[in-house]
Amino acid sequence: MMAGYWQNDTATAHKISNGWFVTGDQARMDEDGYVWFVGRDDDIINTAGHLLSPFEVESALLEHAAVAESAVVAMPDPVNMEVVKAIVVLAPGCTPSDDLTLELTNHVRRRVASFAMPRVIEYVTALPRTRSGKIMRRVLRAQAWGQAVGDTSAAEGAIL
């Protein structure tokens, strides 16, 4: 169990609630008692009043044979507050097309729910990653919201 932030009592105090250290991670327990990681609080997408974890959509996309990698972020929408934007790296031999976009959208609709289907699918050759290999979702989120990307010195390779 994490005891606190190193030499930062103020930040630690902000994370303590009723004796619990609140990390910002979301999880669920299944009927067998197993705990499943859902995502971060700050990654949750609020689309038309439905709360959605990017992990659910990413997992559905990865089930499709044409998808090698995926990342999902929220995008602003005047009607639904936020909508799903998927950033997809295709498997070798697959090429982006309107038909594939429709197929992936319907695949997510069938696997998760209609509100979870990506309203935008962007095809890229690589996702921005840290040197340790973690996808830099904050970069993708900033791009989707038209905001400054910020410091990318920890990035491995080029940023989109």
C-alpha positions as CSV (number, residue, x, y, z in Angstrom):
1,M,0.0,0.0,0.0
2,M,1.3,3.4,-0.9
3,A,2.0,5.5,2.2
4,G,2.1,8.8,0.5
5,Y,3.9,11.0,-2.0
6,W,7.6,11.3,-1.4
7,Q,8.3,14.4,0.6
8,N,5.0,16.0,-0.3
9,D,2.6,15.9,2.7
10,T,0.2,18.4,1.1
11,A,-0.4,16.2,-2.0
12,T,-0.7,13.1,0.2
13,A,-3.4,14.9,2.4
14,H,-5.4,15.7,-0.7
15,K,-5.6,12.0,-1.6
16,I,-6.7,10.7,1.9
17,S,-10.5,10.3,2.3
18,N,-12.0,8.6,5.4
19,G,-8.7,6.9,6.1
20,W,-8.4,5.6,2.5
21,F,-5.7,6.6,0.0
22,V,-7.8,7.4,-3.1
23,T,-5.7,6.7,-6.2
24,G,-8.1,7.8,-8.9
25,D,-8.2,4.3,-10.3
26,Q,-11.6,2.6,-11.0
27,A,-12.1,-1.1,-10.6
28,R,-15.0,-3.6,-10.3
29,M,-15.3,-6.9,-8.6
30,D,-16.9,-9.8,-10.5
31,E,-19.2,-12.5,-9.1
32,D,-16.2,-14.7,-8.3
33,G,-14.5,-12.0,-6.2
34,Y,-11.9,-11.0,-8.8
35,V,-11.0,-7.3,-9.1
36,W,-10.8,-5.9,-12.6
37,F,-9.1,-2.6,-13.4
38,V,-11.5,-0.4,-15.4
39,G,-9.5,2.9,-15.8
40,R,-8.6,6.2,-14.3
41,D,-11.2,8.7,-13.0
42,D,-9.8,11.3,-15.3
43,D,-10.1,9.0,-18.4
44,I,-13.8,8.3,-18.0
45,I,-15.9,9.5,-20.9
46,N,-19.3,11.1,-20.2
47,T,-21.3,10.7,-23.4
48,A,-25.0,11.6,-23.3
49,G,-25.2,10.9,-19.6
50,H,-23.5,7.5,-19.9
51,L,-20.1,7.0,-18.1
52,L,-17.8,4.9,-20.2
53,S,-14.3,3.6,-19.7
54,P,-11.9,4.0,-22.7
55,F,-10.7,0.5,-21.8
56,E,-14.0,-1.1,-22.8
57,V,-13.9,0.5,-26.3
58,E,-10.2,-0.3,-26.7
59,S,-10.8,-3.9,-25.8
60,A,-13.6,-4.2,-28.3
61,L,-11.6,-2.6,-31.0
62,L,-8.7,-5.0,-30.3
63,E,-11.0,-8.0,-30.9
64,H,-11.3,-6.9,-34.5
65,A,-8.7,-8.6,-36.8
66,A,-7.9,-5.3,-38.6
67,V,-6.8,-3.6,-35.4
68,A,-3.2,-3.9,-34.0
69,E,-3.4,-1.2,-31.4
70,S,-6.0,1.3,-30.2
71,A,-6.4,4.2,-27.8
72,V,-9.7,5.9,-27.0
73,V,-10.2,9.5,-25.6
74,A,-13.2,11.8,-25.1
75,M,-13.8,14.5,-27.7
76,P,-16.1,17.6,-27.0
77,D,-19.6,17.5,-28.5
78,P,-22.2,20.2,-28.3
79,V,-25.1,17.7,-27.9
80,N,-23.7,14.8,-26.0
81,M,-21.1,16.7,-23.9
82,E,-18.4,14.2,-25.0
83,V,-18.1,11.5,-27.7
84,V,-15.7,8.7,-28.2
85,K,-12.7,9.2,-30.5
86,A,-10.7,6.1,-31.3
87,I,-7.1,6.3,-32.5
88,V,-6.2,3.1,-34.3
89,V,-3.1,1.4,-35.6
90,L,-4.1,-1.2,-38.2
91,A,-2.7,-4.7,-38.5
92,P,-0.2,-5.3,-41.4
93,G,-2.0,-5.6,-44.7
94,C,-5.0,-3.5,-43.6
95,T,-5.8,-0.1,-45.0
96,P,-8.1,2.6,-43.8
97,S,-11.4,3.0,-45.6
98,D,-14.9,4.3,-45.0
99,D,-16.1,0.6,-45.0
100,L,-13.6,-0.3,-42.4
101,T,-14.6,2.7,-40.3
102,L,-18.2,1.6,-40.4
103,E,-17.3,-2.0,-39.7
104,L,-15.2,-0.9,-36.6
105,T,-18.0,1.4,-35.4
106,N,-20.6,-1.3,-35.7
107,H,-18.2,-3.8,-34.0
108,V,-18.0,-1.6,-30.9
109,R,-21.8,-1.0,-31.0
110,R,-22.4,-4.8,-30.9
111,R,-19.7,-5.6,-28.3
112,V,-20.3,-2.7,-25.8
113,A,-23.3,-0.4,-26.5
114,S,-24.5,2.1,-29.1
115,F,-23.4,5.1,-26.9
116,A,-19.9,3.6,-26.9
117,M,-19.3,3.6,-30.6
118,P,-16.6,5.9,-31.8
119,R,-17.9,9.0,-33.6
120,V,-14.5,9.6,-35.0
121,I,-11.8,7.0,-35.9
122,E,-8.4,8.3,-36.7
123,Y,-5.9,5.9,-38.3
124,V,-2.2,6.4,-37.4
125,T,0.9,4.4,-38.0
126,A,2.0,4.6,-34.3
127,L,0.6,5.8,-30.9
128,P,2.6,8.3,-28.9
129,R,4.4,6.4,-26.1
130,T,6.7,7.1,-23.2
131,R,10.1,5.5,-23.2
132,S,8.7,2.7,-21.0
133,G,6.0,1.9,-23.6
134,K,2.9,3.5,-22.0
135,I,0.5,5.2,-24.4
136,M,0.5,8.9,-23.8
137,R,-3.3,9.4,-23.6
138,R,-2.9,13.0,-22.4
139,V,-1.3,13.8,-25.7
140,L,-4.2,12.2,-27.6
141,R,-6.7,13.9,-25.4
142,A,-5.1,17.3,-25.8
143,Q,-5.2,16.9,-29.6
144,A,-8.9,15.9,-29.5
145,W,-9.8,19.0,-27.5
146,G,-7.6,21.3,-29.5
147,Q,-5.3,22.0,-26.6
148,A,-1.6,22.4,-26.3
149,V,0.1,19.0,-26.1
150,G,2.6,20.1,-23.4
151,D,5.9,18.5,-22.4
152,T,6.6,15.5,-24.6
153,S,10.2,15.0,-23.5
154,A,9.3,11.6,-22.1
155,A,8.0,10.5,-25.5
156,E,9.5,7.6,-27.4
157,G,9.8,8.6,-31.1
158,A,7.6,11.3,-32.8
159,I,4.4,12.7,-31.5
160,L,1.5,12.7,-33.9
